[in-house]
Amino acid sequence: MCDALHATSARGLILPASLAAALIGGGAYAEGARLSPFWQEIATTEPHLDIVPRTESEAARIASVTAPPTDFTKPEAFEENPAGAATTRLRTGADAFSQFSNNMPFESEMRFKLGNGLFRKLWVASPSSTLASDGLGPIYNARGCQRCHLKDGRGHPPEGPDDLATSMFLRIAVPVPVSLPDAQAEDADARNAAIEGYIATLPDPTYGGQFQDFASTGHAGEGRMEITYTEEPVRLADGETVSRRRPVYKASDLQYGPMHKDAQISPRVAPQMIGLGLIEAIPASDILALADPDDADGDGISGRPNVVWSGEFDRPMLGRFGWKAGKPTVRSQSAGAFSGDMGLSSSLHPDPWGDCTEAQTDCRAALHGDGDARGFEVDDAALDLVTFYSRNLAVPARPDAGDAQVLRGKQVFFDLGCASCHTPRFVTHRLKNQPEQSFQLVAPYSDFLLHDMGEGLADHMPEARATGREWRTPPLWGIGKTERVSGHTQFLHDGRARNLLEAILWHGGEAQPARDAVAGLPADARADLIHFLESL
């Protein structure tokens, strides 16, 4: 990457004028002419990173290299490397998402490989002679990280009643206020209540916050996820008719009694794993600068940041990961998956029974794997290795960024306003101890904000500040390699879209105008757009 891009990131209590204007313009984040103390803290305090402040001149150069393109006859500088110097060359096989950051120092490669081993590891129930691998469940969704993120790629819905839902699960929540036992009023809700705009929910009193369909010997899984689809024809302006499928979800064969009468369920497929460390290293202030919660600029786009309580740092932080930006760091996301998906304890989630509730007495009373030298079933050394591995799964190169059809499709993408949410470029912080993520020009094609995506995609389940109609803009990098890596082309939070066009046609709410514009394109322009997306 050219030396002009080796800049750093501005921090401090007084924010850059452009950021202050963006947030104050939205009206929701300001007190008088200044940012409110809450938003100042979110924008300028990032305890998960060891940051070198960027200078004003560096910030100006960054603004230049991240500005929207004006010439669509050729690729932008460094466009073939969407992860900067961390970009790995494109593999032709299914391992395209399983490579480490290209700029990783040689002495760090062993850490990556050890983390990979833990990511691929299959856990077993307690008691077991394999003391370093026991503690699974007793109720769980998968025995290992790779069972959901196969080849570090995207999960998918079950293909039929006989296919296991290993890479997809149902979240569960009960809106507040409801009549629940006092034990359900967890400390987390009291902490989150301090977050502006937080929407309170509680786990289901019987099934917890996640529906787990597998169990260790002697225990019963919680039930089975059922999906039924209805085909809906959509006629495009040029006369072509395509079909999109509308899913209905049900938690059936409930093994522990009924759910709460107000319980809501939300389907989630496992997302791809590439580029997570780079996303984590994007300055919070740069993400917040894109927020426009009251649509002050009148463009119809009103992205909002999610803010969540970090048990890791005992403070509210900007949410970046998950379908509703419900996790602030890669480490917290990893620990949450160990607990919720596999029932494994860690220092961030110390309960050895994972998501089992007080109503599931056998699960809580079962033997667990946290009584040995590890302390927790996943000790800090193992959690740190998995975190390092997850941070450094590299984004593949884009060798066809200069292809004529790709460039035409790129212009369609910008002309239709898709980049209003799918922000192409950022520059990460300069970091003292993370050379792989330090000061890279990256192109995730996401603003990492929450957007109202309409009733068609609504799950009606809040998550921190996210409403039941809001979703985080998913990064698009690597999306065209999904079939190569994961063996399918199913997209959106629940995999309902069977191709990229279907995914676009499900866009509603703030994205409705862009969706309608795509439906109104001539066939050749629509093909150009899809070809561009497949090149990412």
C-alpha positions as CSV (number, residue, x, y, z in Angstrom):
1,M,0.0,0.0,0.0
2,C,1.4,3.4,-0.8
3,D,3.0,5.4,1.9
4,A,0.4,8.2,1.6
5,L,-2.1,5.9,3.2
6,H,-0.1,5.1,6.3
7,A,-2.1,7.5,8.4
8,T,-3.5,7.2,11.9
9,S,-6.8,8.1,13.6
10,A,-7.9,11.2,15.4
11,R,-9.0,10.8,19.0
12,G,-9.8,13.2,21.8
13,L,-12.7,14.9,23.6
14,I,-13.1,17.5,20.9
15,L,-14.2,15.7,17.7
16,P,-13.3,16.7,14.2
17,A,-15.7,19.3,12.8
18,S,-17.1,17.0,10.1
19,L,-18.0,14.3,12.7
20,A,-19.5,16.9,15.1
21,A,-21.6,18.3,12.2
22,A,-22.8,14.9,11.2
23,L,-23.9,13.9,14.7
24,I,-25.2,17.3,15.7
25,G,-27.0,17.5,12.4
26,G,-28.9,14.3,13.3
27,G,-30.2,16.1,16.4
28,A,-30.2,13.0,18.5
29,Y,-26.6,13.0,19.8
30,A,-26.0,16.6,20.8
31,E,-26.5,18.9,23.8
32,G,-26.5,22.4,22.4
33,A,-23.6,22.9,20.1
34,R,-21.5,19.9,21.3
35,L,-21.8,16.2,21.4
36,S,-23.5,14.8,24.4
37,P,-21.1,13.2,26.9
38,F,-22.5,9.8,26.1
39,W,-21.8,10.0,22.4
40,Q,-18.4,11.7,23.0
41,E,-17.4,8.7,25.0
42,I,-18.6,6.2,22.4
43,A,-16.9,8.1,19.6
44,T,-13.5,8.6,21.3
45,T,-13.0,5.6,23.7
46,E,-12.1,2.3,22.1
47,P,-10.5,0.2,24.9
48,H,-10.0,-2.9,22.8
49,L,-7.4,-1.1,20.7
50,D,-4.0,0.4,21.4
51,I,-4.2,3.4,19.0
52,V,-1.7,6.0,17.7
53,P,-3.6,9.2,17.1
54,R,-3.8,10.4,13.5
55,T,-2.7,13.9,12.6
56,E,-4.8,16.5,10.8
57,S,-2.8,16.1,7.6
58,E,-3.2,12.4,7.7
59,A,-6.9,12.8,8.2
60,A,-7.1,15.0,5.2
61,R,-5.3,12.4,3.0
62,I,-7.7,9.7,4.3
63,A,-10.7,11.8,3.3
64,S,-9.3,12.0,-0.2
65,V,-8.7,8.3,-0.6
66,T,-12.1,7.3,0.8
67,A,-14.0,9.9,-1.2
68,P,-16.7,8.4,-3.6
69,P,-15.3,7.7,-7.1
70,T,-16.1,9.9,-10.1
71,D,-14.4,8.0,-12.8
72,F,-16.0,4.6,-13.6
73,T,-13.8,3.8,-16.6
74,K,-11.0,2.3,-14.5
75,P,-10.6,0.8,-11.0
76,E,-9.7,3.0,-8.1
77,A,-6.2,2.9,-6.7
78,F,-5.7,-0.3,-4.7
79,E,-9.2,-1.5,-5.5
80,E,-7.9,-5.0,-6.2
81,N,-6.8,-5.2,-2.6
82,P,-10.0,-4.7,-0.5
83,A,-8.2,-5.4,2.8
84,G,-5.1,-3.3,2.0
85,A,-1.8,-5.1,2.7
86,A,-3.8,-7.8,4.6
87,T,-5.5,-8.9,1.4
88,T,-4.7,-12.5,0.4
89,R,-4.5,-13.7,-3.2
90,L,-7.7,-15.3,-4.4
91,R,-7.7,-19.1,-4.1
92,T,-9.7,-21.0,-6.6
93,G,-11.0,-23.7,-4.2
94,A,-13.2,-23.8,-1.1
95,D,-10.3,-22.4,1.1
96,A,-10.6,-18.9,-0.2
97,F,-11.8,-17.6,3.2
98,S,-9.3,-19.6,5.3
99,Q,-6.1,-17.8,4.6
100,F,-4.3,-15.6,7.1
101,S,-3.6,-11.9,6.7
102,N,-1.0,-11.4,4.0
103,N,0.9,-8.9,6.1
104,M,1.1,-11.2,9.2
105,P,4.6,-11.4,10.6
106,F,6.1,-14.8,10.3
107,E,6.4,-15.2,14.1
108,S,2.6,-14.8,14.4
109,E,1.7,-17.6,12.0
110,M,1.8,-20.2,14.7
111,R,-0.7,-18.3,16.8
112,F,-3.0,-18.3,13.7
113,K,-2.6,-22.0,13.2
114,L,-3.2,-22.8,16.8
115,G,-6.3,-20.7,16.7
116,N,-7.4,-22.5,13.6
117,G,-7.0,-25.8,15.5
118,L,-9.3,-24.6,18.3
119,F,-11.8,-23.2,15.8
120,R,-12.0,-26.6,14.1
121,K,-12.0,-28.6,17.3
122,L,-14.9,-30.8,18.2
123,W,-15.9,-30.5,21.9
124,V,-17.2,-33.4,24.0
125,A,-19.5,-33.6,27.0
126,S,-18.3,-34.0,30.5
127,P,-17.0,-36.1,32.1
128,S,-14.3,-37.1,29.6
129,S,-10.7,-38.3,29.5
130,T,-10.0,-35.5,27.1
131,L,-10.0,-32.8,29.8
132,A,-8.9,-30.0,27.5
133,S,-11.9,-30.7,25.2
134,D,-14.8,-31.4,27.5
135,G,-17.6,-29.2,28.7
136,L,-19.9,-29.2,25.7
137,G,-23.5,-28.4,26.3
138,P,-25.4,-30.2,27.8
139,I,-27.7,-28.4,25.3
140,Y,-26.0,-26.9,22.3
141,N,-26.3,-25.9,18.6
142,A,-22.9,-27.2,17.4
143,R,-19.8,-29.1,18.6
144,G,-17.3,-26.7,17.1
145,C,-17.0,-23.3,15.5
146,Q,-16.4,-24.8,12.0
147,R,-19.7,-26.7,12.2
148,C,-21.5,-23.4,11.8
149,H,-18.8,-21.4,9.9
150,L,-17.9,-24.2,7.5
151,K,-14.7,-23.2,5.7
152,D,-15.0,-19.9,7.5
153,G,-17.9,-19.0,5.3
154,R,-21.6,-18.4,5.4
155,G,-24.2,-20.7,6.9
156,H,-27.5,-21.7,5.3
157,P,-31.0,-22.9,6.2
158,P,-31.6,-26.6,6.3
159,E,-32.4,-28.0,2.9
160,G,-35.4,-30.1,4.1
161,P,-36.9,-31.8,7.1
162,D,-34.1,-34.3,7.2
163,D,-31.3,-31.7,7.0
164,L,-29.8,-30.5,10.3
165,A,-29.9,-26.8,11.1
166,T,-26.3,-26.8,12.2
167,S,-25.3,-23.4,10.7
168,M,-28.5,-21.6,11.6
169,F,-30.5,-21.1,14.9
170,L,-33.3,-19.2,16.4
171,R,-32.8,-16.3,18.9
172,I,-35.5,-15.9,21.5
173,A,-36.6,-12.8,23.4
174,V,-39.5,-11.7,25.5
175,P,-40.4,-8.0,25.4
176,V,-40.4,-5.9,28.6
177,P,-42.6,-5.3,30.6
178,V,-43.9,-8.8,31.0
179,S,-44.7,-11.0,33.9
180,L,-41.5,-13.1,34.4
181,P,-39.9,-14.5,37.5
182,D,-37.7,-12.0,39.4
183,A,-34.7,-14.2,38.5
184,Q,-35.0,-13.2,34.9
185,A,-34.3,-9.6,35.7
186,E,-30.6,-9.9,34.9
187,D,-27.9,-7.3,35.8
188,A,-27.3,-6.8,32.1
189,D,-30.6,-5.1,31.7
190,A,-29.8,-2.7,34.5
191,R,-26.5,-1.8,32.8
192,N,-28.0,-1.5,29.4
193,A,-30.7,0.8,30.7
194,A,-28.0,3.5,30.8
195,I,-27.6,3.2,27.0
196,E,-29.6,5.9,25.2
197,G,-32.4,4.3,23.2
198,Y,-31.9,0.8,24.6
199,I,-34.9,-1.5,24.2
200,A,-35.3,-4.0,27.0
201,T,-35.9,-7.6,26.4
202,L,-35.5,-10.7,28.5
203,P,-34.6,-14.3,27.7
204,D,-37.5,-16.8,27.6
205,P,-37.9,-18.1,31.2
206,T,-37.7,-21.7,29.9
207,Y,-35.6,-21.7,26.7
208,G,-33.3,-18.8,27.4
209,G,-32.0,-16.5,24.6
210,Q,-31.2,-19.2,22.0
211,F,-33.1,-22.3,20.8
212,Q,-30.7,-25.2,21.0
213,D,-31.6,-28.4,19.1
214,F,-28.8,-30.8,20.1
215,A,-28.0,-32.3,23.5
216,S,-25.5,-34.5,25.2
217,T,-26.4,-38.1,26.1
218,G,-29.0,-38.2,28.8
219,H,-30.4,-34.7,28.0
220,A,-33.0,-33.5,25.5
221,G,-32.4,-30.9,22.9
222,E,-34.9,-28.0,23.2
223,G,-36.8,-28.9,20.0
224,R,-36.7,-28.4,16.3
225,M,-36.7,-25.4,14.0
226,E,-39.4,-25.6,11.3
227,I,-39.3,-23.5,8.1
228,T,-42.0,-23.3,5.5
229,Y,-41.7,-21.2,2.4
230,T,-44.2,-19.5,0.1
231,E,-43.1,-18.5,-3.4
232,E,-43.9,-14.9,-4.4
233,P,-43.5,-13.9,-8.0
234,V,-42.0,-10.4,-8.6
235,R,-42.4,-8.9,-12.1
236,L,-39.5,-6.7,-13.2
237,A,-39.9,-3.6,-15.4
238,D,-38.5,-5.3,-18.5
239,G,-41.1,-8.1,-18.2
240,E,-38.9,-10.8,-16.5
241,T,-40.6,-12.5,-13.6
242,V,-38.5,-13.8,-10.7
243,S,-39.6,-15.6,-7.6
244,R,-38.6,-14.8,-4.0
245,R,-39.4,-17.1,-1.1
246,R,-41.1,-15.9,2.1
247,P,-40.2,-18.0,5.2
248,V,-42.3,-18.7,8.3
249,Y,-40.5,-20.0,11.3
250,K,-41.7,-22.2,14.2
251,A,-40.0,-23.8,17.2
252,S,-41.6,-27.2,17.3
253,D,-41.3,-30.4,19.3
254,L,-40.7,-28.3,22.5
255,Q,-39.1,-30.6,25.0
256,Y,-39.3,-28.4,28.1
257,G,-42.9,-27.1,27.9
258,P,-44.3,-24.0,26.2
259,M,-42.4,-20.8,25.6
260,H,-43.6,-17.6,27.2
261,K,-46.8,-16.4,25.5
262,D,-45.0,-13.2,24.3
263,A,-41.8,-14.9,23.2
264,Q,-40.4,-13.8,19.8
265,I,-38.1,-15.8,17.6
266,S,-35.5,-14.6,15.1
267,P,-33.7,-16.8,12.6
268,R,-29.9,-16.2,12.1
269,V,-27.5,-18.0,9.8
270,A,-23.8,-18.0,10.7
271,P,-22.1,-15.1,8.8
272,Q,-18.8,-15.3,6.9
273,M,-15.6,-14.8,9.0
274,I,-13.3,-12.7,6.8
275,G,-12.1,-9.3,7.6
276,L,-13.3,-9.2,11.2
277,G,-10.2,-7.7,12.7
278,L,-10.2,-4.9,10.1
279,I,-13.8,-4.1,10.9
280,E,-12.9,-4.0,14.6
281,A,-10.1,-1.5,13.8
282,I,-12.2,1.0,11.9
283,P,-12.4,4.2,14.1
284,A,-15.7,4.4,15.9
285,S,-15.8,8.1,15.0
286,D,-15.7,7.3,11.3
287,I,-18.7,5.0,11.7
288,L,-20.6,7.5,13.8
289,A,-19.9,10.2,11.3
290,L,-22.1,8.3,8.8
291,A,-25.1,8.2,11.2
292,D,-28.1,10.4,10.3
293,P,-30.9,9.1,12.6
294,D,-33.3,11.9,11.8
295,D,-32.4,11.9,8.0
296,A,-31.3,15.5,8.3
297,D,-29.9,15.5,4.8
298,G,-33.2,14.3,3.4
299,D,-31.9,11.4,1.3
300,G,-34.2,8.9,2.9
301,I,-31.4,7.1,4.7
302,S,-31.3,7.3,8.5
303,G,-28.6,4.9,9.7
304,R,-28.2,4.6,13.5
305,P,-25.4,3.1,15.5
306,N,-26.1,0.3,17.9
307,V,-24.5,0.6,21.3
308,V,-24.2,-2.4,23.6
309,W,-22.9,-3.1,27.1
310,S,-19.4,-4.6,27.0
311,G,-18.8,-7.1,29.9
312,E,-15.2,-7.3,28.6
313,F,-14.6,-3.6,29.4
314,D,-17.5,-2.8,31.8
315,R,-18.8,0.0,29.6
316,P,-21.1,0.8,26.7
317,M,-19.4,0.4,23.3
318,L,-20.2,0.7,19.6
319,G,-21.7,-2.5,18.3
320,R,-20.0,-3.8,15.1
321,F,-20.6,-7.6,14.9
322,G,-23.7,-9.7,14.4
323,W,-26.8,-9.2,12.3
324,K,-27.9,-6.3,14.5
325,A,-24.5,-5.1,15.6
326,G,-25.0,-6.7,19.0
327,K,-21.3,-7.3,19.8
328,P,-18.6,-4.7,20.1
329,T,-15.4,-6.8,19.7
330,V,-14.2,-10.0,18.1
331,R,-13.3,-11.4,21.5
332,S,-16.8,-10.8,22.9
333,Q,-18.4,-12.3,19.8
334,S,-16.2,-15.4,20.1
335,A,-17.0,-15.8,23.8
336,G,-20.7,-15.3,23.1
337,A,-20.6,-18.1,20.5
338,F,-18.8,-20.5,22.8
339,S,-21.5,-19.9,25.4
340,G,-24.6,-19.7,23.3
341,D,-23.8,-22.2,20.5
342,M,-21.8,-24.8,22.5
343,G,-22.5,-24.3,26.2
344,L,-18.8,-23.6,27.0
345,S,-17.8,-21.2,29.8
346,S,-15.2,-18.5,29.6
347,S,-14.1,-15.5,31.6
348,L,-16.7,-13.4,29.7
349,H,-19.5,-16.0,30.1
350,P,-18.6,-17.9,33.3
351,D,-21.8,-20.1,33.5
352,P,-20.7,-23.6,32.6
353,W,-24.2,-24.5,31.4
354,G,-24.3,-21.9,28.7
355,D,-27.8,-20.7,27.9
356,C,-29.7,-23.3,30.1
357,T,-32.2,-21.6,32.3
358,E,-33.3,-22.3,35.9
359,A,-36.2,-24.2,34.5
360,Q,-33.8,-26.6,32.9
361,T,-32.6,-28.1,36.2
362,D,-31.0,-31.2,34.7
363,C,-28.8,-29.1,32.5
364,R,-27.6,-26.9,35.3
365,A,-27.0,-29.8,37.6
366,A,-25.0,-31.8,35.0
367,L,-21.3,-32.4,35.2
368,H,-19.4,-29.6,33.5
369,G,-15.8,-29.1,32.4
370,D,-14.9,-26.0,34.4
371,G,-13.4,-27.7,37.5
372,D,-9.9,-28.5,36.2
373,A,-6.7,-26.5,35.7
374,R,-8.3,-24.5,32.9
375,G,-10.6,-22.7,35.3
376,F,-13.2,-22.2,32.6
377,E,-14.0,-24.6,29.8
378,V,-12.5,-22.1,27.4
379,D,-9.6,-20.5,29.3
380,D,-8.3,-17.1,28.3
381,A,-5.3,-18.5,26.4
382,A,-7.7,-20.5,24.2
383,L,-10.1,-17.6,23.8
384,D,-7.2,-15.3,22.8
385,L,-6.0,-17.8,20.2
386,V,-9.5,-18.1,18.6
387,T,-9.8,-14.3,18.7
388,F,-6.5,-13.9,16.9
389,Y,-7.5,-16.4,14.3
390,S,-10.9,-14.7,13.8
391,R,-9.3,-11.3,13.5
392,N,-6.9,-12.5,10.8
393,L,-9.0,-14.5,8.4
394,A,-8.1,-12.6,5.3
395,V,-10.2,-11.0,2.6
396,P,-9.4,-12.3,-0.9
397,A,-8.1,-10.1,-3.7
398,R,-10.4,-8.8,-6.5
399,P,-8.4,-9.7,-9.7
400,D,-11.3,-8.5,-12.0
401,A,-11.8,-5.1,-10.4
402,G,-10.9,-3.5,-13.7
403,D,-13.2,-5.7,-15.9
404,A,-15.4,-3.5,-18.1
405,Q,-18.7,-5.1,-17.0
406,V,-17.6,-4.9,-13.3
407,L,-17.0,-1.2,-13.8
408,R,-20.3,-0.6,-15.5
409,G,-22.0,-2.4,-12.6
410,K,-20.1,-0.4,-10.1
411,Q,-21.5,2.8,-11.7
412,V,-25.0,1.4,-11.4
413,F,-24.4,0.6,-7.8
414,F,-23.4,4.2,-7.0
415,D,-26.0,5.8,-9.3
416,L,-28.8,3.9,-7.5
417,G,-27.6,5.0,-4.1
418,C,-26.5,1.6,-2.8
419,A,-23.4,3.1,-1.4
420,S,-25.5,5.2,0.9
421,C,-25.5,2.2,3.3
422,H,-22.9,0.0,1.8
423,T,-20.1,2.5,2.4
424,P,-17.2,1.3,0.2
425,R,-14.0,2.5,2.0
426,F,-12.5,3.2,5.4
427,V,-9.0,3.5,6.8
428,T,-8.3,1.6,10.0
429,H,-6.6,3.0,13.1
430,R,-2.8,2.9,13.3
431,L,-2.3,0.3,16.0
432,K,0.7,-0.3,18.2
433,N,0.4,-4.1,18.6
434,Q,-1.7,-5.3,15.7
435,P,0.4,-4.9,12.5
436,E,-2.1,-6.8,10.4
437,Q,-4.9,-4.4,11.0
438,S,-2.8,-1.2,11.5
439,F,-3.6,1.6,9.1
440,Q,-5.1,-0.2,6.1
441,L,-7.3,1.1,3.3
442,V,-10.2,-1.3,3.4
443,A,-13.3,-1.8,1.3
444,P,-16.0,-3.7,3.3
445,Y,-18.9,-2.0,1.6
446,S,-20.8,-1.4,4.9
447,D,-21.5,1.5,7.2
448,F,-22.0,-0.9,10.1
449,L,-25.1,1.1,11.1
450,L,-28.7,0.0,11.7
451,H,-31.2,0.6,9.0
452,D,-35.0,0.0,8.8
453,M,-35.3,-2.6,6.2
454,G,-39.0,-2.8,6.1
455,E,-41.7,-5.1,7.2
456,G,-40.7,-7.9,4.8
457,L,-37.4,-8.5,6.6
458,A,-38.6,-7.5,10.1
459,D,-38.1,-10.1,12.9
460,H,-39.8,-7.8,15.5
461,M,-37.1,-8.6,17.9
462,P,-35.1,-5.7,19.4
463,E,-31.5,-6.0,20.3
464,A,-30.0,-3.2,22.4
465,R,-30.8,-0.1,20.4
466,A,-31.9,-2.0,17.3
467,T,-35.6,-2.2,16.7
468,G,-37.4,-5.2,15.2
469,R,-37.2,-3.7,11.7
470,E,-33.6,-2.7,11.8
471,W,-30.5,-4.7,10.7
472,R,-26.9,-3.8,10.5
473,T,-25.6,-3.2,6.9
474,P,-23.7,-6.5,6.2
475,P,-20.3,-6.1,4.6
476,L,-20.3,-7.2,0.9
477,W,-16.6,-8.1,0.6
478,G,-16.3,-11.7,-0.4
479,I,-20.0,-12.1,-1.2
480,G,-19.3,-13.3,-4.8
481,K,-17.1,-16.1,-3.4
482,T,-20.0,-17.6,-1.3
483,E,-20.7,-20.4,-3.7
484,R,-17.0,-21.3,-4.0
485,V,-16.6,-21.4,-0.2
486,S,-19.9,-22.5,1.1
487,G,-21.4,-24.4,-1.8
488,H,-24.6,-22.2,-2.0
489,T,-25.8,-18.7,-2.9
490,Q,-28.2,-18.1,0.0
491,F,-28.1,-14.6,1.5
492,L,-29.7,-12.3,4.1
493,H,-29.9,-13.0,7.8
494,D,-31.9,-16.1,7.4
495,G,-30.7,-17.3,4.0
496,R,-34.1,-16.8,2.4
497,A,-32.6,-15.2,-0.7
498,R,-31.3,-17.9,-3.2
499,N,-29.2,-15.4,-5.2
500,L,-28.1,-11.8,-5.1
501,L,-31.1,-10.5,-7.1
502,E,-33.5,-12.1,-4.6
503,A,-31.6,-10.5,-1.8
504,I,-32.0,-7.1,-3.4
505,L,-35.7,-7.6,-4.0
506,W,-36.2,-8.2,-0.3
507,H,-34.9,-4.8,0.6
508,G,-37.6,-2.4,2.0
509,G,-37.9,0.5,4.3
510,E,-35.0,2.9,3.7
511,A,-33.8,0.7,0.9
512,Q,-37.1,0.6,-1.0
513,P,-36.2,3.2,-3.5
514,A,-32.9,1.5,-4.4
515,R,-34.8,-1.9,-4.6
516,D,-37.4,-0.4,-6.9
517,A,-34.7,1.2,-9.1
518,V,-33.0,-2.2,-9.5
519,A,-36.3,-3.8,-10.4
520,G,-36.7,-1.0,-13.0
521,L,-33.4,-1.5,-14.7
522,P,-33.0,-2.9,-18.2
523,A,-31.7,-6.5,-18.1
524,D,-28.2,-5.6,-19.3
525,A,-27.7,-3.0,-16.5
526,R,-29.1,-5.4,-13.9
527,A,-26.7,-8.0,-15.1
528,D,-23.8,-5.5,-14.8
529,L,-24.8,-4.7,-11.2
530,I,-24.9,-8.4,-10.2
531,H,-21.6,-9.0,-12.0
532,F,-20.1,-6.1,-9.9
533,L,-21.4,-7.6,-6.7
534,E,-20.0,-11.0,-7.6
535,S,-16.6,-9.4,-8.1
536,L,-16.4,-8.2,-4.5
